[in-house]
Amino acid sequence: MPKIIVGDRLLTGQYSQHSVYKNVCNFSTLSGNLIALVKQMAYFAPNSIYIEGCNISTVKNITVSEKEIIVGKHCLARKTLDIENSKLCINKLTFHQALLGFKEACVSQFPEKSLAFLLAPEREQFFQSAFDRAFVQQMKFAFSFAQKGNLLACAKNMKGFGFGLTPSGDDFNAGLLFGLSILEIIENWDYSKLKLDILEISKTNNLISNALLTQACEGKFFARLKNLLDTIGASPHQIHKAFLQMLAYGSTSSGDLLTGLLFVVLSQGLCFHKKGLVHKQ
């Protein structure tokens, strides 16, 4: 019996092959829900299925019901499956300070073409062409709203801009949402309305971006990011190892997402985190 692990966000439906990559095969429903069949656990996300030894590119359809999941020749009873927990396990008393140390040590190692220049202006040196400069100006314009506490306007102006399969602006917006989910843990404030508003304003026709944004809104972390954040505050060796694994996520996606996340979590004093929010009881 092969090792089988499923994510904790697999919605019921009939899924057809959407896109095929070396280590991930995506499947979508007609309504736009997305799940992924992954070759290695390093690529695991809350909407993923891992079946040891499975030739993922040959699978054309997946059926998910309340009781079972059908993947090719595999008919899996859901109650018997190992479910990967996508929630964070962090020390809320020390996390903020530990994350600040991570930022100071690692932002300089973010991908050159990532949005790290929003946190470290000297990194604009990596954007020299006219196209690059226009991109930088657009991203700085969008980011200026976040600096004033208006995350919705920031997300609206970030949406869809940038490089990669998931554009830089979409990854940054996911970082905002992941960051707010972290603040819910360490501050005990309810950001659900703000997160839902950011999610709705950030959605595009890109199903992969939309799946990431939705997971971020729900506080469900994909494997590489969860591993990194759970490691923050551990030994430098453990953090460095997890950071290198995170850097392998996309071309600039890791840096773009972490830029949004770091900004939100480390900007606790900004007014956005108390406007219209209800303290958790």
HUGI-V355608 format. One record per backbone hydrogen bond with DSSP energy under -1.0 kcal/mol. NH is the residue of the N-H (numbers start at 1). CO is the residue of the C=O. E is the energy in kcal/mol with one decimal. If there is no record, write none. Layout:
BEGIN
NH,CO,E
NH,CO,E
END
This chain:
BEGIN
5,50,-2.4
6,82,-2.6
7,48,-2.5
9,46,-2.5
13,64,-2.5
15,62,-3.2
16,28,-2.6
17,60,-2.0
18,26,-3.4
19,26,-1.3
21,24,-2.5
25,37,-2.3
26,19,-2.9
27,35,-3.0
28,16,-2.7
29,33,-1.9
32,29,-1.5
35,27,-2.5
36,47,-2.3
37,25,-2.9
38,49,-2.4
39,23,-2.7
43,40,-1.6
44,41,-1.8
48,45,-1.9
49,36,-2.2
50,5,-3.1
52,3,-3.1
54,51,-2.3
56,54,-1.4
58,55,-1.7
59,56,-1.1
62,15,-2.3
63,70,-2.0
64,13,-2.5
65,68,-3.0
69,76,-2.4
70,63,-2.8
71,74,-2.8
74,71,-2.6
76,69,-3.3
78,67,-2.5
80,77,-1.7
81,78,-1.3
84,6,-2.7
95,91,-1.9
98,94,-2.1
99,95,-2.9
100,96,-1.9
101,97,-1.8
102,98,-1.9
103,99,-2.5
104,100,-2.2
105,101,-1.7
106,102,-2.4
107,103,-2.1
109,106,-2.2
110,107,-1.6
114,111,-1.9
118,115,-2.3
119,116,-1.6
120,116,-2.2
123,120,-2.5
124,121,-2.0
125,122,-1.3
126,123,-1.4
127,124,-2.1
133,129,-2.6
134,130,-2.1
135,131,-2.3
136,132,-2.5
137,133,-2.3
138,134,-2.1
139,135,-2.4
140,136,-2.5
141,137,-2.2
142,138,-2.4
143,139,-2.5
144,140,-1.6
145,142,-1.1
147,143,-2.1
149,146,-1.8
150,145,-2.8
151,149,-1.1
154,150,-1.7
155,151,-2.7
156,152,-2.3
157,153,-1.8
158,154,-1.5
159,155,-2.0
161,158,-2.1
169,161,-3.5
171,167,-2.1
172,168,-2.5
173,169,-2.3
174,170,-2.1
175,171,-2.0
176,172,-2.1
177,173,-2.0
178,174,-2.8
179,175,-2.7
180,176,-2.3
181,177,-2.1
182,178,-1.9
183,179,-2.3
184,180,-1.8
186,182,-2.3
187,183,-2.7
190,278,-1.3
195,191,-2.9
196,192,-2.4
197,193,-2.3
198,194,-2.3
199,195,-2.8
200,196,-2.4
201,197,-1.9
202,198,-1.4
203,199,-1.2
210,206,-2.6
211,207,-2.1
212,208,-1.9
213,209,-2.7
214,210,-2.3
215,211,-2.2
216,212,-2.4
217,213,-2.3
218,214,-1.7
219,216,-1.2
220,215,-2.9
221,86,-2.5
223,44,-2.6
226,222,-2.9
227,223,-2.7
228,224,-1.9
229,225,-2.7
230,226,-2.8
232,228,-1.1
234,231,-2.9
239,235,-2.3
240,236,-2.6
241,237,-2.2
242,238,-2.2
243,239,-2.6
244,240,-2.4
245,241,-1.7
246,242,-1.9
247,243,-2.2
249,246,-2.1
254,249,-1.2
256,252,-2.5
257,253,-2.8
258,254,-2.4
259,255,-1.9
260,256,-1.6
261,257,-2.4
262,258,-3.0
263,259,-2.1
264,260,-1.9
265,261,-2.4
266,262,-2.4
270,267,-2.1
273,270,-1.2
274,271,-1.8
275,271,-1.1
277,274,-1.2
280,188,-1.6
END
